[in-house]
Amino acid sequence: MSKTADQIVVGDRITYLAGTPVGMEKLFRSGEVVAYPISDPYTSVLWFPTRPDDAEDDTEPVWVRHDKVVDVVSAVE
């Protein structure tokens, strides 16, 4: 990953850990960051509103914790 969590911007594509179901391998998903991240000052968690690749344009974003992001592809190369 070439960017740190505080460098991820709108339009970047991220791959993130979506969950760890019991008895199954880790589930990774990809999507586009669709708005500015939100910081929780009480827990020091940065949340990224992300539209998963398989979601429609009018779907509510999925909120991804900064520590679940495993890869970032910059919107501007």
C-alpha positions in Angstrom: 0.0 0.0 0.0 1.6 3.2 -1.1 -0.7 5.6 0.8 -1.3 5.9 4.5 -4.9 6.2 5.8 -4.7 10.0 6.1 -3.6 10.3 2.4 -6.6 8.4 1.0 -8.9 10.8 -1.0 -12.3 10.8 -2.8 -12.0 8.7 -6.0 -9.2 6.4 -4.7 -9.9 2.7 -5.1 -9.4 0.6 -2.0 -9.4 -3.1 -1.2 -10.6 -3.9 2.3 -11.3 -6.7 4.6 -15.0 -7.1 4.7 -15.2 -9.7 7.4 -14.0 -13.0 8.7 -16.9 -15.4 8.7 -16.4 -18.4 11.0 -14.9 -21.3 9.2 -14.3 -19.4 6.0 -11.3 -17.5 4.5 -11.1 -13.8 4.9 -13.4 -11.9 2.5 -11.8 -9.0 0.6 -13.8 -6.5 -1.4 -12.9 -3.5 -3.6 -14.6 -0.2 -4.0 -14.3 3.5 -4.6 -14.0 6.1 -1.8 -17.0 8.4 -2.6 -16.7 11.1 0.1 -14.3 12.6 2.6 -13.4 10.3 5.5 -14.8 10.8 8.9 -12.7 10.7 12.0 -14.0 9.4 15.4 -12.1 11.5 18.0 -12.9 9.1 20.8 -11.5 5.9 19.2 -9.0 7.4 16.8 -10.7 5.5 13.9 -10.8 7.0 10.4 -13.9 5.8 8.4 -14.1 5.8 4.6 -17.4 5.9 2.8 -17.0 3.4 0.0 -19.1 2.2 -2.9 -18.4 -1.5 -3.4 -17.7 -2.5 -7.0 -20.9 -4.6 -7.2 -23.2 -1.8 -5.9 -25.5 0.5 -7.9 -24.6 4.2 -8.1 -27.5 5.2 -5.7 -26.6 2.7 -3.0 -25.7 4.0 0.4 -21.9 3.7 1.0 -20.3 1.1 3.1 -18.2 2.5 6.0 -14.7 1.0 6.1 -12.4 1.4 9.1 -8.9 2.6 8.2 -7.3 -0.5 9.7 -9.3 -2.8 7.4 -7.8 -1.2 4.2 -5.3 -3.5 2.7 -4.5 -1.8 -0.7 -5.0 1.6 -2.3 -5.0 2.6 -6.0 -4.7 6.3 -6.4 -7.4 8.2 -8.4 -4.6 10.3 -9.8 -1.5 8.4 -11.0 
